[in-house]
Amino acid sequence: MDLNRLKTFLKVAQYGSFKQVADESFITQRAVSKQMKQLEDELNVPLFQRGKNKLTLTSAGRRFISSAQDIVNNYTGAVTELRRSVTTDQVLRVGYFSAFEKGLLQNALYPLLKKQPNLSLTIQEGSNEHLTENVKNGNLDLALSINYGQPAVSPQSNLATQIIFSDKMVMGISTLNPLSKRPYLSASDLATLPILYYSPETSTFLLESFMASMPFLKDYNQVQRVTSTEQMTILVALNQAFAFYPSGLINHQDLSADGQIRYLPIKSPLNQQYDIVVLYNKINQNPMLKQLLNEF
């Protein structure tokens, strides 16, 4: 897929005008229109509704904006990383799987960067599955994962794990819900609303972890993924769903307004403890990896 077409598409989506994009890019309006027609032909879907003196995005076009922006951002980030890596021999590539444990990573990286100001750093957010695979094949030096309901990696894996934080999983519930006045939530309580979990990508691992931690949840469709903590929190606060939250890693000020959400323990025959672990390959010889491990 041609990157320039994607950049042009994002500009057209922003301005709503072929002419304005053409004037800004110092090309003809016809050239902009041709690029967008080529992109539509490549995708085999219409992205624009073209009317007289009017241009609007189709529903497919609106959905494609985030994907196009991701592709452009990923390419730009990759180029930046490559250019930085040739100017220093101190390179570290790390990943994390959710917004909750990113603070643990940040608190370890900050003192390391104070000691190694020339360190070239790449940080990636992704699903546990992608992060684990990237550590295995050497694309990442280290990644954060979670033991909850099942181990982060199988015993047969050649990856090493180190626990850096432990606490219990709790359930977020709106104070609009009468159940929020109880000291805990039971199996029958949890059957009344969808249960959300956050993951930036589709994650079978996380879904299976949550289901394994609460065997009384029989319906996989009740447990649903959301792609942002903001979306998860607003749905919980407005009593549209429950949601899994890692106690000890919840920043209440960031996640909810005072008094709108309570975080209650889950009554279950299984222990609701979770461990945040760092994963790394034991054969990785990057000296920066060892230094980072010492910071956790």
N, C-alpha and C positions, 0 to 999 in steps of 0.2 A: 504494500500500500504506500502510495506516494505521500511523504510527510508534508510537503508543501501544500498539497490539496487539503490535508487535515487542518493545517494552520489557517488556510483560507476559509475553510468551512467554519472554523471557530470564530473568525472575524465576521463572516456573513451572519452567523447566528447572533453575534453580539450587536451588530449595527442594523441588521434587517435590511441591508441594501447592497446590491452588487456594485452600484456606482460609488458609494462611499468607500467601500473596500478597495475598488480600483484606484480611486484618487489617492488614497493613503499609501497604496503599494506601488504607485507609479506604473500601472499597467492599464490595459483597456478594459472596459466593462465586459466586452465580448470575451476576453481571456478569462476573467473571473467566472462568467457564466459557463464557459467551456469546461473549466476545472471542476465545477460543481456537477455538471452533466456527466463527466467522466467518473466522478466519485459515485454518483447515483447508479451508473451502469455497472460499476465494479461491485457495489453492494446489492444491486438488483432490487432496490427499494427507492421510492421517491422521498427525498429529504425536504423538498420545498414545495409550497403551493404558489405558483406564479400567477399573479393577477395583474391587471392594468395598474401600473404605478404602485403595486403592492406586492410584497414578498413576505411570506410567513412560513414557519417550519411546520412540517407535518408531525404527527405523533411519533413516527419513527425518527424523524430528525431531532425532536426534543430528547428522545431516549438515547440517541447516538452521541449527544454532546459530551456526556461524562466519559464515555469510552474513548472518544477522540482526544479529549483532554488528557486522559490517562496515558494514551499512546505517546502523545507529544511530550508529556512530562517524563515518562520513562526513558524515552530517547535522549532528551536533554540531560537527564540525570546520569545516564550511562556515559555520554560524551564528557560531561564534567568530571566524572570519576576517572575516566581514562586519562584525561589531560592532567589531573592532579597526581595520578599514580606514577607518571613518568618523571615527576619532579621530586619525589621522595621515596625512600625505601621503607618508610614506616607507614604501613597500610593496615587498616583493621575494618572488617566488614561484619556487621552484627545485625540481628533481627529480633523482633518481638511480635507477639501474636494478638495483643489487645491494648487498648488505651489504659487499662488498669495497672498493668505492671511496668509500663514504660518509665515510671518514676524510679523504679529499682535500677533500670538500665542507665537512666540519666545520672543518678547519684553515684554510679560506679565510673561512668565515662568522664564526668566533670573533673575529678581529681587526677585521672589519668592524663587528660588533655592539659592540665596545669603543669604536669611533669614532662609531657611530650607535646609541646605546642606545634610541632611540625607534623604531627600525626595526620594522615589522610584518612578520614572516617566516612564510611558508608553505612547508613541505617535504613533498614527495610522492615515494613510491617506486612505480615501475611498470615496465612493459615498455618496451623501446626504442621500439616502435611508438607506444604511447600518449604517451610523453614527447615524442617528435619532433613528433607531431601537436599536442600542447598548446603547444609552443614556436611552431609555425607559426601557430596561430590566436590566440596571445596569452594563453592561459590560464596559461602559465609564461613567466617571463623568461629562464630558463636551465635547461639539463639536462645531466647527464653521460651520455656514451655511449661506445662502444668501436669502434675500428678493429681488427678481427681476422678475417682471411680475406676481408673485404669492408669497404668504407668505411662509416662510420656514416650518412652521407647521400649521396645521388646527386649527381653534378656539376651536375645541373640544379636542385638545390634552392636556394632563396633563403636558406637558413640558413648562417651562418658557423660555422666550427669552429676550436678552438684546442687544441692538444695540451698537456696538463698533466702527463702521466706516461707512461712507456714501460718495458716489461720484456718477459719471455717467459712464455708460458703453459706450465705444467707439469701433470703428472698426479699426483694423489694416489693412493697405493697402501698397503694395510695391510702392516705388518711381519710379519703372519701369512703373507703370500704370499711364496714363495721368490723371485719376480721382484723383490721390493723390494731384493734385494742387488745387483742389476745397476746399472750407471751410467746407464742410460737405458731407456726402453720402446720397443719396435719395433712395427710393424704387427701382426705375428703375436702378440705379447704382448697387445696391446689387444683382440684378438678373443676373449679367454677370459672376459671379464666385461662386464656392462652398463657404459656410461659415462654418468655423471651430470653435469648442469650445473644451476646455481641460477638461478631467475628467479621473482619474486613473481607474475607472470602468464604465461599461455601466450605464448611469444615465437617466432614463426617466424624473425624476424631472428637471434636468438641461435643457434637450431638450424642455420640455414643458414650462419652464421659458423663454427661449430665444424666442420660438415661440409666447408666450403670450405677450412678450414685443414689438413685431413687427408684428401686425396682417396682414400686407401686404405680409408676407412670407407665401405663400400658399403650397409650396412643402416641406414636411418634409425631403425628400431626399437631399435637397440642404444644410441643416444644418447637419454637420457631426462631429462626435467625434474623437479626437486624444488622444493618451495616454501619451503624453509628451509635455511640453511647447517647448522643442527644436524642435520637429517635426513640431509643429504648426508654430513656428517662421520661420523656413527655408522655408516652403511652402508659407508663406505670403511674405517673403522677395524676393522670386523668382517669385512672381506674379502668383502663382498657386491657390491662394485662398485668401479670406478675413478671418478675425478671430475676435471673441469677446475678448476684453481686458477690465479689470476694471481700469478705470482711477484713479490715486492716488495710485494704488498698482503695477504699472508697473515699474520694474527696467530696465530702457532703456539700461543700460550698459550690463546687463546680457542677455537681450532678443534679442537684435539686434545690428549689427554694425551700427555706425553712418551713417545716411543718407539713409539707406535701407528701413526703415519702417516709415510711418507716422500713427498717431493715430487720426482719425477724428470722430467728433460727428455724430450721426445718426439722420437724419431728420425723425421724426415720430410724429404722433398725440398723442402718449403716452409718459409720462415722462420716461426718460431713467435712472432715479436714481436707484441705488442699495444700500442695507444696508447689511453689514456683521454683523451677529448676533451670539451670543453664546447661545447654547441650553443646558439646564440642567434640571434635574428632581427636582421638588420642595420638594420632600420627601427625597432627598439624604442628609444624615447626615454627610457626610465626611467633617471634619473641613478644610481640605486642599482646598476643592472646594470654600468655602466662601473666603478664602484668595486669591485664584486665581481670583475670580470675582472682588475683590477689586483692582487688579493690572491692569485690563483693563481700 
